[in-house]
Amino acid sequence: MMYLAIPMTVALFLAFRALHAKVRSPLCNPVLLTIAASVFILSAWHIDINEYRAHTQIFDYLLELAVVALAVPLYKQIHQLRRQLLLMFIAVAAGIITATTTAVVITSLLRVPEQLQASLASLAVTTPITLLVTEQLGGLGSIAASMVILIGIVGAIVGFNTLKLTGIKHKGAQGVALGGACHAIGTATAIADNETSAAYASAAMALSALLSPIIVPIYYPWLASLAL
């Protein structure tokens, strides 16, 4: 049965991507629907999640390649981005600090265990990087990865509409917000919208991957000590 794991997952994603292209609704996000359908199938057939993961481990390696491929729109718009690189550094760094601060404050108020708090401290970055940073902080990589994916899906569903409602209509600013906060899934959403948003989202995601391993391991322990 498990030899069908990869074909099943790919077929589900392609089917839901085709549905999304037809319906054009944020609620038809192919990543979200593929996850939901996979969970339903595994539950219905009583398939162990660890067995499924063992047979689909290639996706872990392909994820890193997919993240690199998101640099294509960045390359196409590099001449425009160079003029605003410093502002993007500041915006992304502020986003990382805000995300970590929010996580620590909320988890401290809820009195969650320290390991869980550390798992939520580095969510403003794409999955491969958050796993490295979370391990360094002593958190649980599985929780961090799940939260990063959840944030990306939520951002893909409501991101553009939320930005428009708050008056942020500049395509570059929208791209920075999606790439910095919603990572690869947010960047993929920006790519589907327009090339300018895609370039800024790719740049923001790349800067987040560069800055998070520097900022979070220094900022989080200091902030957590104040929250104790």
N, C-alpha and C positions, 0 to 999 in steps of 0.2 A: 504493500500500500504506500509506503513512504517513498518509493521511487517516483511517485506521482507528485510529491510535495512541491518541487520546483516548477514543473509544468502547470500545476494547479494555481500556484501563487501568481505566476506570470500571466496566465490566462485570465484570472480574476482582475488583475490590474489593468490589462489591456481592454477588457470588456467595460470596466467602470470608467476608464479614460475615454472610451468611445461614447459612453453614456453622458459623461460630463461635457464633451464637445458638442453633443446635441442639445442637452438641456441648458447648459451654461448657468447652472445654479451652484452657489458656493456649498450648498448642502450635499451636492453630489461629488464631493471631493474624492478622487480615486483612491488616495491613500487611506482615508477614513473608511470607505466602503470595503476596500480590500482587507483591512484589518478586521472589520466587523464580520465579513463573510468567512474569513479564515477561522476566526474564533468559533463561529457557529458550526462550521464543518468539523473542526477538531473536537468540539464538544459532542456533536451528534454521533460521531464515529468513535468516541472515547479514545482518541489518540493522545498520547502523552506529549505535552508541549516540548519537553527536552528532546524527545525523539524527532519531533518535527524540526526543531532548531538545529539538531545535528545534521539533518539531511538538507538544510537550506543555508548552511554556514557560508556558502559562496556569496550570499547577499551582503555579508559583513565586509567582504573585500570589494565588492562592486560598489558599495556605498561610498567608499573613499574615492574611487575613480569618478563616481557621479559628482561628488563635491568638486573635484578638480575640473570637470567639464563645465561647471557653472562659471568658470573664468572666461568663457568665450565672449559673452556680452560685455564683460569688463574690458577685454582687449579692444573690442570694437569702439568703445566710448572712452578710451584711456586719455585721449587728448582733452576731453571735457572735464574728466575727473581730476586731472593733475592740478587744476586751478583751485580745487576745493578740498584737497587732500587733508590739510590741517584741520579744517572745520569738521571733516568726517572723522578724523582721529578723536577730536574732542567729543563729538556726538556719540560715537561708539563707546568711548571710555566712560562717558556719563551714563550710558545705558547699562553697561556692565556693573558699575557701582550701584546704580539704582536697583537693578534686579537682585544683586546680592544683599543689599540693605533691606529690601522688601522681604526677601526670604528669611533673613535672620530675625527681623522684627516680628513677623507673623509666627514663625516657629517658636520664638521665645515666649510670646504671649500665650500660645497654645501648649507650652511646656512639652514639646515633643523631644524624643531622645536625641542626644548630640549627634549620633551617627546619621539619623534621618535628616537633621538640620544640615549636616555637611553634604548630604546627597542632593540638597536643593539649592546649594550656594552657587553653583556654576551652571546655570541654565541658559545664559545669554550667549550660547555658542553651539555650534553644530555637534552632532552626536560623537564622532570620534574624539574630538577635543574634550568634551565634557566628561567622557569616560576617563581620560588621562588625568584631568584636574581633580575629579571626584575621588579617584583612587589615591591621589596625593593628599587629599584632605581627610582621608579615612572614611569616606562615605560609601554608599552602595551603588555601584555602577548601573545595576538593573533598574533601580528607581530613577536615577538621574536620566538614563536613556529614555525610559518610558515618559517622563515628564517633558523632555525636550521634544519628543515626537508629538505628544499631546498639545504642547504650546504651538508647534508648527501647524498642526491641523486646525486648531482654533483660529490661529492667525490667518490661515488660508481661507477660512470660512467667513470671518468677520473683519479681517484686517483692513481691506480697502474701504469698506463701508464705514467702519469706525473712524478712519482717517478723514474721510470726506465729511462725516458728521461734525468732526471737531474743527473743520475749516482748513485742513491740510490738503491742498489740491496740487501742490507742486510735485511733479512726477519723481524728481530726484529725492525729495524729502520722504515721499511714500516708499520709495525703494530702500532708503536707509533704514526706515522704521521696520519694514518687513524683513530685510536681510539681517539686521542687527538683533531683532527680537524673535523672529520666527525661523531663522536659520535656512537650511536647504529647502524645506517645504515652502517657506515664505518666499524664498528667491525663485523657486519654480513657479509660484503663483504670479510673481512680478514678471517673469519671462513670458508667461501666457498673456499678460496685459499689454505691455509695450516695451520697446528696447531700452528706453531711457531708465525706466524704473528697474528693469532687469540689471542694467549696468551698475546702478547705485546699490542695488540689493546685493549683488555679487561682491562689490567692493566692501560694503559694510560687513558681510559675512566673513570675508577674508581678514579684515581688520579685527573683528571679534575673535577669530581663531588665533590671531597674533597676540592680541592684548590680554585675553582672558587668562592664559597660563602665567602671565606676569602679574596682573592685578589681583586676581582672586586669591592665590596662595598667600599673598602678603596682606590683603585687606580683610579677608574673612576671619583669620585667627584673631586679629586685633578687634574687629567688630564683635565677634562671638564672646571675647573676654569681657567686653563692656556690657553685653547683654546678660551675662550670668548674674 
